[in-house]
Amino acid sequence: MTTTPSTESLRDKSGPIVKIVELRKSFGDLEVLKSVNLDVYPGQVVVILGRSGSGKSTMLRCINHLEKPSSGAVMVNGEVVGYRVKGEKLHELRPNEIARQRAATGMVFQSFNLFPHLTVLENLIEAPCRVLGRPPKQVREEAMKLLRSVGLAEKADFYPSTLSGGQQQRVAIARALVMKPSVMLFDEPTSALDPELVGEVLEVMKELARSGMTMIVVTHEIGFARGVADEVVFMSEGRVAEQGPPSQVIDNPQAEATKTFLRSLNERRDTPVQ
């Protein structure tokens, strides 16, 4: 049980597909998120930037309740994630109810997280059949269509260990999409890839954005943020330090923390390889 930020604000089901309200998260004495507020609207691509430890990945994990908020709340599709509102309190849902809600948010991690003992196709059909109880034949057809869309239909019967990192991440994206989520969450999806493999994953993400999928992307890929994002959020020390379109946050930042971060990225990019 936890105190709601505002019962009235959590009962407003119109507008954003994802609504983060006064979100705080602590690990022991360390406060990682400090009253974060964020609205994400249907079809938007929101890119989250920030230094390591700024709270961006923790915020992403709170959206699908992989991390439980210390206070505040997250709403997806008008529902408070992980809780039901009762009076002025939030009461935690049962695990099966949370799993149902979590299906609305597809998540792609930096480390792929594919099941090594299952083939590519089996990785895709496992959750829709087991968690959602959908017909295997229908799911298999949808999974193959998704594998074709990410250029990996010929790898359907291969095991993850035989694929490159870029191919594994494209499989992970297809696996998230087969659950038919309302929003896709990406947690630094290219950070574990060799530089020559980054482009193939970003291209799939760009195509997904062009299709109208709502996306929240934690990344350091400034080119992707500038070219694809509708909104860029810069986080610093657990707070939203700056927010706006790429032309503002990336090309004309106002917060000193944003300026310093972008300058460090440029310096790193310009440093010659030894």
C-alpha positions, 0 to 999 in steps of 0.5 A: 500500500502506498499513498497516491500523489492525487486521487483525482489525477489518477482517475483522469483516463483521457489524454496520455497513453503513459502518465508518470505522476510524482514518481519517486524511487529509492534503493535504501537511502539512495533516492534514484527518482525524485518526483518525476512527471512525464506524459507520453501521447499515442504515436509519440517517440520520446527519447530519454537522455542522461548520464549513467545513474541519472535514473532514466533506466529505473524510470523505464522499469517503473513503467512496467512495474519491474521496479515498484515505485516508492511513491507516486504512480505510473498510468498506462492506458488509463490504468495505474500500473501495479495498483488499484486506487481505493480512496486515497490509497493505492493497493498492490495488484496480484502478480497475475493482474500485474502480468496482464497489465505488463502485456501492454508495455513491450520492453527491449533490454540492452542484453537481449534476454532471449531464451537460449534453449528456444529457437528464434520462433519459439522465443516469439510464440512462448509468451503469447501462448503461455501468458495470454492463452492465444492459439499457437497457429495464429501466433506462429503466423504473426511471429513469422510476419514480424520476423520478416519485418525485421529481416530474420524470417530465415533464422526462425529455426536457429538458436540465439547463440548462432546469431549476431548481437544485432540479429538477437536484438532484432529478434528481441524487438519482434518478440516484444511486438508479438504481444501487441503492446500499446507502447514499446520501451527500449532500455539502451538497446544498442549499447551492448552491440559492436558499432557496425551492428548498431545501424541495423537495430536503429533502422528497425526502430525507425521503421517502428516509429514511422508505423506510429508505435508509441515508443520511450527510448533510453539511449545515447544515440544522439543522431537517432534522437535528433532524427526520430524523437518527437520529444527529448527528455534530459534527466539529471540526478533523478529529475527531469532537467530539460524537456522539449523537441530535439531542436530545443534540447539537443541543438539549443539546450538551456540547462547547464547539465544538458550542455555538459552532457552533450559536450562530453558526448561530442568530445568522446566522438571526436577523440581519435582511436588509439 
